[in-house]
Amino acid sequence: MTTAEQPLKCVYLCQALTTVYLIVRLDERMGEIFIQSGNEIEILINRDGNWIYL
């Protein structure tokens, strides 16, 4: 289950990346959201809503 912060951050980041190929995946086991855009951008949103480039 996602936290309240994750969906908000996910929508914000996905909106910023809509001009390129985009994959969004929820890792239910770890409770994290993974975003991949094109071949270069990978972002992980942690349960607390903080995110990092991978």
C-alpha angles and dihedrals in degrees: 000000000000125000123240092256097052101064091048093051091043093054091047094051095042091052089053090051101044095111093069138048109293137194122183120187134175115217100209092185094059097025093235134129118227122201124189121185120184115322098305113043120076121165130183120201112202125212091264092056095253114130138200138193112243 
